């Protein structure tokens, strides 16, 4: 799971670019079994963080597939052209499904 805080917080154009990049992961990187992405709904509460701009979840068959994804040209290009230039903060949570 990844959370993205944009340098231009709330920028619909920058959000769109991040969303498109994640969709491209799901379509163009065979190691990605499933890609889900969306913008914060802005509904806060005592246990809700709505400070991020975009959240995404990528699913992989196993750790080897995740490592291959990390080296994918599609992923590396998106990192250099979308995520790193547009983001002021990136936070990732990794977990194994049960």
N, C-alpha and C positions, 0 to 999 in steps of 0.2 A: 504494500500500500504506500502510495506517495502523496504527500501534501505539497502544494506549490503556493508560495506567497510571491506575488508579482511586484516588481519594482514600481510599476504603475498600477497600484492596487485598484481593483474594480474595472480595469480596462477591458471592455468587451472584445476588442480586437486581439489583445494579448491572450485572453482566456481562450478565444477561438483557436488561436495558433497552437496552444498547448493541447486543447481537446483534439484537434486534428492530428497532432503528432502521436497521441496515445492511440487513436483509432488506427493510424498507420502501423503502429506496432502490432495490433491484432490482425491486421489484414496482410502484412508483408513479412512478418517474422514468424516462421513456422514453430519456433519454440514457445511462443505465446499461445497458450490454450484458450485463454479468455482475457479480454480487456474491457474494463468498465471505467467510465470517466464521467465526471460532472462538476458543476460549479456549486459552491455552497448555496444552500437555500436561505441562509441568513436568519434562520430560526434558532435563536440562542436559548440558553437556560443554564442552570447551575452546573450541568454536566456536559454542555455542548460548547465546542469551540467553532466559531464561525469566522475567525480572523483570516483563514486561508482563502485563496481564490479558486483553486481547482484541486480535486482529489481524484486519484485513480487507483485501481486495483488490477494487477496483472497476475494471472495464474500460469504456473509451469508444471510440467509433468514431474520434474525432480530438480535437484540442485544442479546437475550437469546441464540441463536445459536452460536454467537461469544463467549460468555462467556463459553459455554460448550466446544467449540473448545480449548479455553485457558487451560482447565483442561484435555484435551484428552491425554492419555498416548503416543500417536504417536507424538503429539506436544511437550510434556514435554521431551521426549527422544531426539528429534531433537534439542531442545533448549540446552540441557545439552551436547550432543555429537557432534553437528555440529555448530550451530549458535554461542554459547558463546565461545567455544574454538578457532574458526577460525576467529571471527570478532573482528576488532579493534573499529568498530562503527556500531550501528544499529539505524535506524531512521524510525519511523512509522508515516504515515498520515492516519487518519480515516476520512471517509466521508459517508454521507447517499445519495444514488442515488435518483434522481428525474426523 
